[in-house]
Amino acid sequence: MLFSKSTKPERGGQIALIRAELIFPNPNQPRTSYNYDELQSLACSIRENGLLQPLTVRPFAANTYELISGERRLRACKMAGVEKIPCIITSVSDEQSAMFALIENVQRSDLNYFEEAVAIQKLQCFYGLSQEDIAKRLGKSQSALSNKIRLLRLPEDIRSDILTAGLSERHARALLRLQNNERRREALDVILSKNLNVADTEKMIDQMIAVIPTVKKEPIGTFRDLTIFINTLNHAVDTMRKAGIAANSAKSETAEYIEYVVRIPKIDEKSRAV
């Protein structure tokens, strides 16, 4: 028998049976979505054959355990009604637990590229790991990691539509070449409506970049701006008066506009000769 017969599982890397309700999910689990049909299929297999690969857990508070790896297996076991789940108990740090969860998913290609980017960013921000260290542990180049993290510049709504449509990571990277999210959304709508492949997407974006968008003229704007302009006009009229020109002005205002009229008398040749 591979499993410990004691009521309290022993620690140190050996396999033990732990009640399902005592195992809590890994807060650093990078996966955010699961295929229900695949979980159902795995649950049926577990009912028939048992769990062939144990979960990996670490001790938590009050004789409970936190999952390190095996989120899909844990969910499927609970769906299958398994009361006691075979687990390998080990002691690791928060940083190691997060890294193991990421490595497990990456090695099995269980993560979508946005989930992978979020997990890598979390390892950097929360645990202070360098891109070089993460790349080494994941077996990837630093440039590949940098490209992953850049994907997070896309807003949530665009990411969601990309995943729902089943577009590739290259589609997503192509959209990043556009300067703002408004143009990215415009391009994505065309990609989705015309079902463009990567090559056609990149060609379209090349054309969008080549065309300089029309710059919208901003309205003159605030009341303070208008006040400055009106004061400038008033000052000009005062300057003419001081110079001996009998200029006068009149200002009227409606809900739609401000009208400012300046009247300057003409000086005939006889007046100049005097």
FIPABA-372986 format. One record per residue (C-alpha): residue in three letters; x, y, z. Coordinates in nm, 3 decimals. Layout:
% residues N
<rec><aa>Ala</aa><x>X</x><y>Y</y><z>Z</z></rec>
...
This chain:
% residues 274
<rec><aa>Met</aa><x>0.000</x><y>0.000</y><z>0.000</z></rec>
<rec><aa>Leu</aa><x>0.146</x><y>0.333</y><z>-0.104</z></rec>
<rec><aa>Phe</aa><x>-0.058</x><y>0.547</y><z>0.132</z></rec>
<rec><aa>Ser</aa><x>-0.005</x><y>0.627</y><z>0.497</z></rec>
<rec><aa>Lys</aa><x>-0.252</x><y>0.452</y><z>0.729</z></rec>
<rec><aa>Ser</aa><x>-0.225</x><y>0.710</y><z>1.007</z></rec>
<rec><aa>Thr</aa><x>-0.507</x><y>0.957</y><z>1.058</z></rec>
<rec><aa>Lys</aa><x>-0.265</x><y>1.249</y><z>1.034</z></rec>
<rec><aa>Pro</aa><x>-0.061</x><y>1.245</y><z>0.712</z></rec>
<rec><aa>Glu</aa><x>0.314</x><y>1.243</y><z>0.759</z></rec>
<rec><aa>Arg</aa><x>0.524</x><y>1.513</y><z>0.596</z></rec>
<rec><aa>Gly</aa><x>0.847</x><y>1.493</y><z>0.404</z></rec>
<rec><aa>Gly</aa><x>0.753</x><y>1.425</y><z>0.042</z></rec>
<rec><aa>Gln</aa><x>0.571</x><y>1.092</y><z>0.087</z></rec>
<rec><aa>Ile</aa><x>0.227</x><y>1.011</y><z>-0.048</z></rec>
<rec><aa>Ala</aa><x>-0.072</x><y>1.032</y><z>0.187</z></rec>
<rec><aa>Leu</aa><x>-0.452</x><y>1.029</y><z>0.160</z></rec>
<rec><aa>Ile</aa><x>-0.602</x><y>1.368</y><z>0.249</z></rec>
<rec><aa>Arg</aa><x>-0.971</x><y>1.450</y><z>0.271</z></rec>
<rec><aa>Ala</aa><x>-1.083</x><y>1.664</y><z>-0.023</z></rec>
<rec><aa>Glu</aa><x>-1.232</x><y>1.938</y><z>0.198</z></rec>
<rec><aa>Leu</aa><x>-0.895</x><y>1.991</y><z>0.367</z></rec>
<rec><aa>Ile</aa><x>-0.723</x><y>2.088</y><z>0.041</z></rec>
<rec><aa>Phe</aa><x>-0.747</x><y>2.452</y><z>-0.065</z></rec>
<rec><aa>Pro</aa><x>-0.663</x><y>2.594</y><z>-0.411</z></rec>
<rec><aa>Asn</aa><x>-0.329</x><y>2.758</y><z>-0.483</z></rec>
<rec><aa>Pro</aa><x>-0.382</x><y>3.139</y><z>-0.475</z></rec>
<rec><aa>Asn</aa><x>-0.101</x><y>3.165</y><z>-0.731</z></rec>
<rec><aa>Gln</aa><x>-0.271</x><y>2.935</y><z>-0.980</z></rec>
<rec><aa>Pro</aa><x>-0.228</x><y>3.108</y><z>-1.316</z></rec>
<rec><aa>Arg</aa><x>-0.521</x><y>2.937</y><z>-1.486</z></rec>
<rec><aa>Thr</aa><x>-0.847</x><y>3.130</y><z>-1.469</z></rec>
<rec><aa>Ser</aa><x>-1.068</x><y>2.918</y><z>-1.699</z></rec>
<rec><aa>Tyr</aa><x>-1.134</x><y>2.546</y><z>-1.725</z></rec>
<rec><aa>Asn</aa><x>-1.307</x><y>2.335</y><z>-1.988</z></rec>
<rec><aa>Tyr</aa><x>-1.607</x><y>2.175</y><z>-1.819</z></rec>
<rec><aa>Asp</aa><x>-1.630</x><y>1.885</y><z>-2.065</z></rec>
<rec><aa>Glu</aa><x>-1.263</x><y>1.800</y><z>-2.013</z></rec>
<rec><aa>Leu</aa><x>-1.312</x><y>1.806</y><z>-1.634</z></rec>
<rec><aa>Gln</aa><x>-1.615</x><y>1.578</y><z>-1.668</z></rec>
<rec><aa>Ser</aa><x>-1.414</x><y>1.334</y><z>-1.878</z></rec>
<rec><aa>Leu</aa><x>-1.130</x><y>1.335</y><z>-1.624</z></rec>
<rec><aa>Ala</aa><x>-1.380</x><y>1.286</y><z>-1.339</z></rec>
<rec><aa>Cys</aa><x>-1.527</x><y>0.979</y><z>-1.517</z></rec>
<rec><aa>Ser</aa><x>-1.175</x><y>0.837</y><z>-1.562</z></rec>
<rec><aa>Ile</aa><x>-1.099</x><y>0.892</y><z>-1.192</z></rec>
<rec><aa>Arg</aa><x>-1.421</x><y>0.713</y><z>-1.092</z></rec>
<rec><aa>Glu</aa><x>-1.323</x><y>0.414</y><z>-1.305</z></rec>
<rec><aa>Asn</aa><x>-0.947</x><y>0.398</y><z>-1.250</z></rec>
<rec><aa>Gly</aa><x>-0.868</x><y>0.618</y><z>-0.950</z></rec>
<rec><aa>Leu</aa><x>-0.625</x><y>0.911</y><z>-0.953</z></rec>
<rec><aa>Leu</aa><x>-0.305</x><y>0.784</y><z>-1.114</z></rec>
<rec><aa>Gln</aa><x>-0.094</x><y>1.096</y><z>-1.045</z></rec>
<rec><aa>Pro</aa><x>-0.109</x><y>1.239</y><z>-0.690</z></rec>
<rec><aa>Leu</aa><x>-0.156</x><y>1.606</y><z>-0.616</z></rec>
<rec><aa>Thr</aa><x>0.127</x><y>1.808</y><z>-0.465</z></rec>
<rec><aa>Val</aa><x>0.035</x><y>2.006</y><z>-0.152</z></rec>
<rec><aa>Arg</aa><x>0.201</x><y>2.194</y><z>0.129</z></rec>
<rec><aa>Pro</aa><x>0.096</x><y>2.227</y><z>0.494</z></rec>
<rec><aa>Phe</aa><x>-0.143</x><y>2.511</y><z>0.566</z></rec>
<rec><aa>Ala</aa><x>-0.320</x><y>2.630</y><z>0.881</z></rec>
<rec><aa>Ala</aa><x>-0.506</x><y>2.402</y><z>1.124</z></rec>
<rec><aa>Asn</aa><x>-0.413</x><y>2.068</y><z>0.963</z></rec>
<rec><aa>Thr</aa><x>-0.527</x><y>2.183</y><z>0.620</z></rec>
<rec><aa>Tyr</aa><x>-0.326</x><y>2.186</y><z>0.299</z></rec>
<rec><aa>Glu</aa><x>-0.269</x><y>2.427</y><z>0.011</z></rec>
<rec><aa>Leu</aa><x>-0.245</x><y>2.291</y><z>-0.340</z></rec>
<rec><aa>Ile</aa><x>0.086</x><y>2.341</y><z>-0.522</z></rec>
<rec><aa>Ser</aa><x>0.009</x><y>2.159</y><z>-0.845</z></rec>
<rec><aa>Gly</aa><x>-0.282</x><y>1.954</y><z>-0.978</z></rec>
<rec><aa>Glu</aa><x>-0.571</x><y>2.204</y><z>-0.994</z></rec>
<rec><aa>Arg</aa><x>-0.754</x><y>2.014</y><z>-1.270</z></rec>
<rec><aa>Arg</aa><x>-0.711</x><y>1.683</y><z>-1.088</z></rec>
<rec><aa>Leu</aa><x>-0.839</x><y>1.835</y><z>-0.764</z></rec>
<rec><aa>Arg</aa><x>-1.148</x><y>1.976</y><z>-0.935</z></rec>
<rec><aa>Ala</aa><x>-1.213</x><y>1.647</y><z>-1.116</z></rec>
<rec><aa>Cys</aa><x>-1.174</x><y>1.448</y><z>-0.791</z></rec>
<rec><aa>Lys</aa><x>-1.434</x><y>1.668</y><z>-0.624</z></rec>
<rec><aa>Met</aa><x>-1.665</x><y>1.628</y><z>-0.925</z></rec>
<rec><aa>Ala</aa><x>-1.616</x><y>1.251</y><z>-0.904</z></rec>
<rec><aa>Gly</aa><x>-1.705</x><y>1.253</y><z>-0.534</z></rec>
<rec><aa>Val</aa><x>-1.364</x><y>1.130</y><z>-0.416</z></rec>
<rec><aa>Glu</aa><x>-1.346</x><y>1.175</y><z>-0.040</z></rec>
<rec><aa>Lys</aa><x>-0.974</x><y>1.111</y><z>0.012</z></rec>
<rec><aa>Ile</aa><x>-0.721</x><y>1.219</y><z>-0.248</z></rec>
<rec><aa>Pro</aa><x>-0.364</x><y>1.086</y><z>-0.277</z></rec>
<rec><aa>Cys</aa><x>-0.119</x><y>1.375</y><z>-0.229</z></rec>
<rec><aa>Ile</aa><x>0.252</x><y>1.435</y><z>-0.201</z></rec>
<rec><aa>Ile</aa><x>0.315</x><y>1.664</y><z>0.096</z></rec>
<rec><aa>Thr</aa><x>0.613</x><y>1.895</y><z>0.073</z></rec>
<rec><aa>Ser</aa><x>0.728</x><y>2.223</y><z>0.227</z></rec>
<rec><aa>Val</aa><x>0.800</x><y>2.507</y><z>-0.014</z></rec>
<rec><aa>Ser</aa><x>0.796</x><y>2.887</y><z>-0.002</z></rec>
<rec><aa>Asp</aa><x>0.526</x><y>3.108</y><z>-0.156</z></rec>
<rec><aa>Glu</aa><x>0.765</x><y>3.191</y><z>-0.439</z></rec>
<rec><aa>Gln</aa><x>0.837</x><y>2.824</y><z>-0.512</z></rec>
<rec><aa>Ser</aa><x>0.468</x><y>2.736</y><z>-0.497</z></rec>
<rec><aa>Ala</aa><x>0.386</x><y>3.005</y><z>-0.753</z></rec>
<rec><aa>Met</aa><x>0.670</x><y>2.893</y><z>-0.978</z></rec>
<rec><aa>Phe</aa><x>0.571</x><y>2.525</y><z>-0.961</z></rec>
<rec><aa>Ala</aa><x>0.210</x><y>2.609</y><z>-1.051</z></rec>
<rec><aa>Leu</aa><x>0.328</x><y>2.811</y><z>-1.352</z></rec>
<rec><aa>Ile</aa><x>0.579</x><y>2.548</y><z>-1.466</z></rec>
<rec><aa>Glu</aa><x>0.321</x><y>2.270</y><z>-1.446</z></rec>
<rec><aa>Asn</aa><x>0.076</x><y>2.460</y><z>-1.665</z></rec>
<rec><aa>Val</aa><x>0.335</x><y>2.583</y><z>-1.913</z></rec>
<rec><aa>Gln</aa><x>0.486</x><y>2.238</y><z>-1.960</z></rec>
<rec><aa>Arg</aa><x>0.142</x><y>2.093</y><z>-2.032</z></rec>
<rec><aa>Ser</aa><x>0.033</x><y>2.392</y><z>-2.247</z></rec>
<rec><aa>Asp</aa><x>-0.268</x><y>2.437</y><z>-2.020</z></rec>
<rec><aa>Leu</aa><x>-0.244</x><y>2.817</y><z>-2.006</z></rec>
<rec><aa>Asn</aa><x>-0.355</x><y>3.062</y><z>-2.270</z></rec>
<rec><aa>Tyr</aa><x>-0.090</x><y>3.321</y><z>-2.355</z></rec>
<rec><aa>Phe</aa><x>-0.259</x><y>3.598</y><z>-2.154</z></rec>
<rec><aa>Glu</aa><x>-0.275</x><y>3.381</y><z>-1.840</z></rec>
<rec><aa>Glu</aa><x>0.092</x><y>3.296</y><z>-1.887</z></rec>
<rec><aa>Ala</aa><x>0.178</x><y>3.666</y><z>-1.920</z></rec>
<rec><aa>Val</aa><x>-0.011</x><y>3.751</y><z>-1.600</z></rec>
<rec><aa>Ala</aa><x>0.166</x><y>3.471</y><z>-1.411</z></rec>
<rec><aa>Ile</aa><x>0.510</x><y>3.584</y><z>-1.531</z></rec>
<rec><aa>Gln</aa><x>0.434</x><y>3.945</y><z>-1.436</z></rec>
<rec><aa>Lys</aa><x>0.320</x><y>3.829</y><z>-1.092</z></rec>
<rec><aa>Leu</aa><x>0.645</x><y>3.639</y><z>-1.035</z></rec>
<rec><aa>Gln</aa><x>0.832</x><y>3.959</y><z>-1.119</z></rec>
<rec><aa>Cys</aa><x>0.622</x><y>4.203</y><z>-0.919</z></rec>
<rec><aa>Phe</aa><x>0.531</x><y>4.000</y><z>-0.610</z></rec>
<rec><aa>Tyr</aa><x>0.837</x><y>3.779</y><z>-0.571</z></rec>
<rec><aa>Gly</aa><x>1.105</x><y>3.997</y><z>-0.727</z></rec>
<rec><aa>Leu</aa><x>1.226</x><y>3.735</y><z>-0.975</z></rec>
<rec><aa>Ser</aa><x>1.418</x><y>3.864</y><z>-1.274</z></rec>
<rec><aa>Gln</aa><x>1.317</x><y>3.784</y><z>-1.630</z></rec>
<rec><aa>Glu</aa><x>1.645</x><y>3.598</y><z>-1.666</z></rec>
<rec><aa>Asp</aa><x>1.567</x><y>3.373</y><z>-1.370</z></rec>
<rec><aa>Ile</aa><x>1.209</x><y>3.306</y><z>-1.483</z></rec>
<rec><aa>Ala</aa><x>1.321</x><y>3.238</y><z>-1.841</z></rec>
<rec><aa>Lys</aa><x>1.580</x><y>2.989</y><z>-1.719</z></rec>
<rec><aa>Arg</aa><x>1.328</x><y>2.799</y><z>-1.506</z></rec>
<rec><aa>Leu</aa><x>1.067</x><y>2.791</y><z>-1.782</z></rec>
<rec><aa>Gly</aa><x>1.315</x><y>2.701</y><z>-2.053</z></rec>
<rec><aa>Lys</aa><x>1.234</x><y>3.013</y><z>-2.255</z></rec>
<rec><aa>Ser</aa><x>1.436</x><y>3.308</y><z>-2.385</z></rec>
<rec><aa>Gln</aa><x>1.415</x><y>3.650</y><z>-2.219</z></rec>
<rec><aa>Ser</aa><x>1.286</x><y>3.801</y><z>-2.542</z></rec>
<rec><aa>Ala</aa><x>1.001</x><y>3.548</y><z>-2.544</z></rec>
<rec><aa>Leu</aa><x>0.911</x><y>3.649</y><z>-2.188</z></rec>
<rec><aa>Ser</aa><x>0.924</x><y>4.019</y><z>-2.277</z></rec>
<rec><aa>Asn</aa><x>0.689</x><y>3.959</y><z>-2.570</z></rec>
<rec><aa>Lys</aa><x>0.451</x><y>3.773</y><z>-2.337</z></rec>
<rec><aa>Ile</aa><x>0.439</x><y>4.057</y><z>-2.086</z></rec>
<rec><aa>Arg</aa><x>0.382</x><y>4.316</y><z>-2.361</z></rec>
<rec><aa>Leu</aa><x>0.052</x><y>4.141</y><z>-2.437</z></rec>
<rec><aa>Leu</aa><x>-0.086</x><y>4.282</y><z>-2.112</z></rec>
<rec><aa>Arg</aa><x>-0.090</x><y>4.628</y><z>-2.273</z></rec>
<rec><aa>Leu</aa><x>-0.408</x><y>4.515</y><z>-2.445</z></rec>
<rec><aa>Pro</aa><x>-0.718</x><y>4.598</y><z>-2.236</z></rec>
<rec><aa>Glu</aa><x>-0.935</x><y>4.324</y><z>-2.086</z></rec>
<rec><aa>Asp</aa><x>-1.218</x><y>4.356</y><z>-2.339</z></rec>
<rec><aa>Ile</aa><x>-0.984</x><y>4.313</y><z>-2.636</z></rec>
<rec><aa>Arg</aa><x>-0.809</x><y>4.018</y><z>-2.468</z></rec>
<rec><aa>Ser</aa><x>-1.144</x><y>3.851</y><z>-2.403</z></rec>
<rec><aa>Asp</aa><x>-1.258</x><y>3.891</y><z>-2.764</z></rec>
<rec><aa>Ile</aa><x>-0.926</x><y>3.756</y><z>-2.893</z></rec>
<rec><aa>Leu</aa><x>-0.956</x><y>3.442</y><z>-2.679</z></rec>
<rec><aa>Thr</aa><x>-1.325</x><y>3.391</y><z>-2.756</z></rec>
<rec><aa>Ala</aa><x>-1.248</x><y>3.406</y><z>-3.128</z></rec>
<rec><aa>Gly</aa><x>-0.960</x><y>3.160</y><z>-3.089</z></rec>
<rec><aa>Leu</aa><x>-0.704</x><y>3.400</y><z>-3.235</z></rec>
<rec><aa>Ser</aa><x>-0.334</x><y>3.327</y><z>-3.198</z></rec>
<rec><aa>Glu</aa><x>-0.071</x><y>3.506</y><z>-2.994</z></rec>
<rec><aa>Arg</aa><x>0.068</x><y>3.647</y><z>-3.321</z></rec>
<rec><aa>His</aa><x>-0.269</x><y>3.814</y><z>-3.384</z></rec>
<rec><aa>Ala</aa><x>-0.245</x><y>3.976</y><z>-3.042</z></rec>
<rec><aa>Arg</aa><x>0.114</x><y>4.091</y><z>-3.096</z></rec>
<rec><aa>Ala</aa><x>0.019</x><y>4.241</y><z>-3.432</z></rec>
<rec><aa>Leu</aa><x>-0.247</x><y>4.455</y><z>-3.264</z></rec>
<rec><aa>Leu</aa><x>0.016</x><y>4.595</y><z>-3.026</z></rec>
<rec><aa>Arg</aa><x>0.184</x><y>4.767</y><z>-3.321</z></rec>
<rec><aa>Leu</aa><x>-0.104</x><y>5.015</y><z>-3.334</z></rec>
<rec><aa>Gln</aa><x>-0.068</x><y>5.323</y><z>-3.116</z></rec>
<rec><aa>Asn</aa><x>-0.389</x><y>5.320</y><z>-2.914</z></rec>
<rec><aa>Asn</aa><x>-0.674</x><y>5.095</y><z>-2.809</z></rec>
<rec><aa>Glu</aa><x>-0.925</x><y>5.273</y><z>-3.031</z></rec>
<rec><aa>Arg</aa><x>-0.733</x><y>5.171</y><z>-3.343</z></rec>
<rec><aa>Arg</aa><x>-0.667</x><y>4.825</y><z>-3.200</z></rec>
<rec><aa>Arg</aa><x>-1.040</x><y>4.776</y><z>-3.150</z></rec>
<rec><aa>Glu</aa><x>-1.102</x><y>4.897</y><z>-3.505</z></rec>
<rec><aa>Ala</aa><x>-0.850</x><y>4.645</y><z>-3.639</z></rec>
<rec><aa>Leu</aa><x>-0.982</x><y>4.361</y><z>-3.424</z></rec>
<rec><aa>Asp</aa><x>-1.337</x><y>4.417</y><z>-3.550</z></rec>
<rec><aa>Val</aa><x>-1.212</x><y>4.379</y><z>-3.908</z></rec>
<rec><aa>Ile</aa><x>-1.011</x><y>4.066</y><z>-3.815</z></rec>
<rec><aa>Leu</aa><x>-1.318</x><y>3.907</y><z>-3.659</z></rec>
<rec><aa>Ser</aa><x>-1.563</x><y>4.006</y><z>-3.933</z></rec>
<rec><aa>Lys</aa><x>-1.335</x><y>3.889</y><z>-4.216</z></rec>
<rec><aa>Asn</aa><x>-1.177</x><y>3.597</y><z>-4.027</z></rec>
<rec><aa>Leu</aa><x>-0.828</x><y>3.716</y><z>-4.117</z></rec>
<rec><aa>Asn</aa><x>-0.529</x><y>3.488</y><z>-4.069</z></rec>
<rec><aa>Val</aa><x>-0.202</x><y>3.616</y><z>-3.922</z></rec>
<rec><aa>Ala</aa><x>-0.047</x><y>3.713</y><z>-4.257</z></rec>
<rec><aa>Asp</aa><x>-0.354</x><y>3.909</y><z>-4.366</z></rec>
<rec><aa>Thr</aa><x>-0.378</x><y>4.070</y><z>-4.022</z></rec>
<rec><aa>Glu</aa><x>-0.018</x><y>4.191</y><z>-4.034</z></rec>
<rec><aa>Lys</aa><x>-0.068</x><y>4.323</y><z>-4.388</z></rec>
<rec><aa>Met</aa><x>-0.378</x><y>4.516</y><z>-4.281</z></rec>
<rec><aa>Ile</aa><x>-0.200</x><y>4.665</y><z>-3.981</z></rec>
<rec><aa>Asp</aa><x>0.092</x><y>4.769</y><z>-4.204</z></rec>
<rec><aa>Gln</aa><x>-0.159</x><y>4.962</y><z>-4.414</z></rec>
<rec><aa>Met</aa><x>-0.318</x><y>5.119</y><z>-4.105</z></rec>
<rec><aa>Ile</aa><x>0.021</x><y>5.236</y><z>-3.981</z></rec>
<rec><aa>Ala</aa><x>0.108</x><y>5.380</y><z>-4.322</z></rec>
<rec><aa>Val</aa><x>-0.206</x><y>5.594</y><z>-4.323</z></rec>
<rec><aa>Ile</aa><x>-0.175</x><y>5.898</y><z>-4.097</z></rec>
<rec><aa>Pro</aa><x>-0.506</x><y>5.936</y><z>-3.912</z></rec>
<rec><aa>Thr</aa><x>-0.684</x><y>6.270</y><z>-3.937</z></rec>
<rec><aa>Val</aa><x>-0.617</x><y>6.476</y><z>-3.627</z></rec>
<rec><aa>Lys</aa><x>-0.939</x><y>6.598</y><z>-3.475</z></rec>
<rec><aa>Lys</aa><x>-0.940</x><y>6.966</y><z>-3.389</z></rec>
<rec><aa>Glu</aa><x>-1.017</x><y>7.016</y><z>-3.027</z></rec>
<rec><aa>Pro</aa><x>-1.274</x><y>7.281</y><z>-2.935</z></rec>
<rec><aa>Ile</aa><x>-1.139</x><y>7.603</y><z>-2.791</z></rec>
<rec><aa>Gly</aa><x>-1.259</x><y>7.469</y><z>-2.468</z></rec>
<rec><aa>Thr</aa><x>-1.295</x><y>7.615</y><z>-2.127</z></rec>
<rec><aa>Phe</aa><x>-1.464</x><y>7.928</y><z>-2.004</z></rec>
<rec><aa>Arg</aa><x>-1.128</x><y>8.044</y><z>-1.874</z></rec>
<rec><aa>Asp</aa><x>-0.985</x><y>8.035</y><z>-2.229</z></rec>
<rec><aa>Leu</aa><x>-1.272</x><y>8.247</y><z>-2.358</z></rec>
<rec><aa>Thr</aa><x>-1.227</x><y>8.497</y><z>-2.077</z></rec>
<rec><aa>Ile</aa><x>-0.860</x><y>8.541</y><z>-2.171</z></rec>
<rec><aa>Phe</aa><x>-0.951</x><y>8.604</y><z>-2.535</z></rec>
<rec><aa>Ile</aa><x>-1.222</x><y>8.858</y><z>-2.445</z></rec>
<rec><aa>Asn</aa><x>-0.988</x><y>9.041</y><z>-2.209</z></rec>
<rec><aa>Thr</aa><x>-0.735</x><y>9.059</y><z>-2.492</z></rec>
<rec><aa>Leu</aa><x>-0.995</x><y>9.221</y><z>-2.716</z></rec>
<rec><aa>Asn</aa><x>-1.090</x><y>9.468</y><z>-2.441</z></rec>
<rec><aa>His</aa><x>-0.725</x><y>9.558</y><z>-2.394</z></rec>
<rec><aa>Ala</aa><x>-0.689</x><y>9.621</y><z>-2.769</z></rec>
<rec><aa>Val</aa><x>-0.989</x><y>9.856</y><z>-2.765</z></rec>
<rec><aa>Asp</aa><x>-0.848</x><y>10.044</y><z>-2.463</z></rec>
<rec><aa>Thr</aa><x>-0.513</x><y>10.078</y><z>-2.639</z></rec>
<rec><aa>Met</aa><x>-0.684</x><y>10.237</y><z>-2.942</z></rec>
<rec><aa>Arg</aa><x>-0.874</x><y>10.479</y><z>-2.718</z></rec>
<rec><aa>Lys</aa><x>-0.552</x><y>10.587</y><z>-2.545</z></rec>
<rec><aa>Ala</aa><x>-0.406</x><y>10.651</y><z>-2.889</z></rec>
<rec><aa>Gly</aa><x>-0.693</x><y>10.892</y><z>-2.963</z></rec>
<rec><aa>Ile</aa><x>-0.907</x><y>10.656</y><z>-3.169</z></rec>
<rec><aa>Ala</aa><x>-1.272</x><y>10.666</y><z>-3.062</z></rec>
<rec><aa>Ala</aa><x>-1.315</x><y>10.290</y><z>-3.076</z></rec>
<rec><aa>Asn</aa><x>-1.598</x><y>10.121</y><z>-2.889</z></rec>
<rec><aa>Ser</aa><x>-1.703</x><y>9.764</y><z>-2.834</z></rec>
<rec><aa>Ala</aa><x>-2.017</x><y>9.569</y><z>-2.754</z></rec>
<rec><aa>Lys</aa><x>-2.048</x><y>9.210</y><z>-2.632</z></rec>
<rec><aa>Ser</aa><x>-2.363</x><y>8.996</y><z>-2.632</z></rec>
<rec><aa>Glu</aa><x>-2.405</x><y>8.633</y><z>-2.534</z></rec>
<rec><aa>Thr</aa><x>-2.657</x><y>8.357</y><z>-2.612</z></rec>
<rec><aa>Ala</aa><x>-2.676</x><y>7.990</y><z>-2.523</z></rec>
<rec><aa>Glu</aa><x>-2.492</x><y>7.908</y><z>-2.846</z></rec>
<rec><aa>Tyr</aa><x>-2.230</x><y>8.179</y><z>-2.891</z></rec>
<rec><aa>Ile</aa><x>-2.067</x><y>8.500</y><z>-2.770</z></rec>
<rec><aa>Glu</aa><x>-2.076</x><y>8.797</y><z>-3.009</z></rec>
<rec><aa>Tyr</aa><x>-1.812</x><y>9.068</y><z>-2.972</z></rec>
<rec><aa>Val</aa><x>-1.833</x><y>9.374</y><z>-3.200</z></rec>
<rec><aa>Val</aa><x>-1.563</x><y>9.642</y><z>-3.225</z></rec>
<rec><aa>Arg</aa><x>-1.642</x><y>9.972</y><z>-3.407</z></rec>
<rec><aa>Ile</aa><x>-1.351</x><y>10.188</y><z>-3.523</z></rec>
<rec><aa>Pro</aa><x>-1.437</x><y>10.524</y><z>-3.690</z></rec>
<rec><aa>Lys</aa><x>-1.268</x><y>10.600</y><z>-4.019</z></rec>
<rec><aa>Ile</aa><x>-1.038</x><y>10.903</y><z>-4.034</z></rec>
<rec><aa>Asp</aa><x>-1.073</x><y>11.111</y><z>-4.353</z></rec>
<rec><aa>Glu</aa><x>-0.787</x><y>11.296</y><z>-4.524</z></rec>
<rec><aa>Lys</aa><x>-0.904</x><y>11.642</y><z>-4.397</z></rec>
<rec><aa>Ser</aa><x>-0.885</x><y>11.528</y><z>-4.035</z></rec>
<rec><aa>Arg</aa><x>-0.533</x><y>11.402</y><z>-4.092</z></rec>
<rec><aa>Ala</aa><x>-0.427</x><y>11.734</y><z>-4.240</z></rec>
<rec><aa>Val</aa><x>-0.540</x><y>11.930</y><z>-3.934</z></rec>
